[in-house]
Amino acid sequence: MASKLQQGDHFPSLTFKLVSAGTITLPDEMPTRYAAVLFYRGHW
């Protein structure tokens, strides 16, 4: 099991598929130093 992020840790590089097509890689493509990431599971 992976360890949890601790204060001061760097966010790992993750690539996500966007609903509107394309992808985004975090944290490389974040427009600012601080951001919130929301996950929406959609409708089942």
ZIURVEN-V494976 format. One record per residue. RES is the residue in one letter. PSI is psi in whole degrees, 0 to 359 (* if undefined). OMEGA is omega as a letter, one per 40 degrees, with the letter a starting at -180 (* if undefined). D_LAST is the distance of its C-alpha to the last C-alpha in whole Angstrom. Layout:
[[RES:PSI:OMEGA:D_LAST] [RES:PSI:OMEGA:D_LAST]]
This chain:
[[M:138:i:28] [A:153:i:28] [S:155:i:30] [K:153:i:29] [L:141:i:30] [Q:163:i:33] [Q:131:a:35] [G:347:i:37] [D:151:i:35] [H:141:i:33] [F:132:a:30] [P:153:i:29] [S:122:i:28] [L:141:i:25] [T:130:a:23] [F:145:i:20] [K:135:i:19] [L:147:i:18] [V:324:a:16] [S:17:a:19] [A:158:a:20] [G:187:a:23] [T:165:i:23] [I:138:i:24] [T:123:i:26] [L:142:e:27] [P:5:a:29] [D:324:a:31] [E:15:i:30] [M:133:a:29] [P:340:a:32] [T:174:a:33] [R:326:a:34] [Y:141:i:31] [A:159:i:28] [A:138:i:24] [V:121:a:21] [L:135:i:18] [F:125:i:15] [Y:119:a:11] [R:347:i:8] [G:197:a:7] [H:138:a:4] [W:*:*:0]]
